[in-house]
Each structure stands twice: as structure tokens, then as C-alpha cells.
């Protein structure tokens, strides 16, 4: 009898987690000014990324070059 009650409780509690995951809409309503600001920020970001990409990749640097000993052909990797 006890196993039956526990199983029934477990089955009854399954929909609770699904209900908690249900989409209830946006948490906060964004004003027109905030959305306009977001678009301006996104445009500035995209422009910056485009300029960075147009300049080509920066020369690859090795931040460990002063830490690492000079490489020799005798070392095994």
C-alpha cells in the first residue's frame, strides 16, 4: 500500500515541473526608447566588428614567449 501511495504522489507531481517551465512571457516590458538604444548599441557593435575584420587579423602573438625556453630540435613532444 505504501509503495502505491508513493508512486501515486510521484505521478501527481510530474506536471508541476512542466508547469514551472512554461513560458510566461517577457519578465519586463521594454520601452521604445530602450529598444532604440539596443538597436544603436547593436549597430555600433556590428560596425566595430566589421572594421576589425576589414583590418585583417592582428599578428599572432605568443604571450608565453618570454617564459618558454628556446625550442631545440632535440626535445621530444
N, C-alpha and C positions, 0 to 999 in steps of 0.2 A: 504494500500500500504506500509505503514511504517513497519508494522508487517512482511510483506512478505520480505522486504529488510533485516530486522534484522535476520529473520530465514535463509535466503539465506547466509548471512555472517557467521552465526554460523555453518552452514553445510559446508561452504567452508573452515572454519578454523579448522575443526576437524582433517584433516590429518596432520596438522602442528605439533601437539603434538606427533603423532605417528612417524613422521619423526625424531623428536628430540630424541626419544627413540631408534632409530635404532642403532644397533651395528656397530660401525665404525672401529673395530679392536683395538689392543692394543694402548694405548696412547704413550708408549715409547718402543722402541726395546731394549731388554735385550741382553747384550753381553754374550759370552760364559763364560767369567770369572765371571760375576755377577751370572749367573745360577749355576756355580760350587760353588761359595760362598754360594748361597742359599741352595744348597744340603748339604754342610758341616754344615751350621747352623742348618738345619732341622735334620740332623743325630745327632748332639750334643744335640739338644733338646730332641729327642726321647730317646737317651741313658740316659739322666738325668731323664726323666720321668720313664724309666724302673727301674733305680736304686732306685728312690723314692718309686715306687710301690713295689719293692722287699723287701725294708726295713720294709714294713708294715706301717700302718697309725700311725702317731705320736699320743701320748696320747692326748686325747681331753682335752683341757684346757678351763677354764671359765674365760674370760677376765673381767667379772663383779664380780668375787668372792670377791674382796675387797670392792666393792661398795654396793652390795646387803646385807641386814641384814640376819642373820642366819635364816634358814627356821624353822618354828614351825608347829606343826600339827594342831593348832587352826586356821590358816589362811584359808580363802576361796578363791578359784580360779575361 
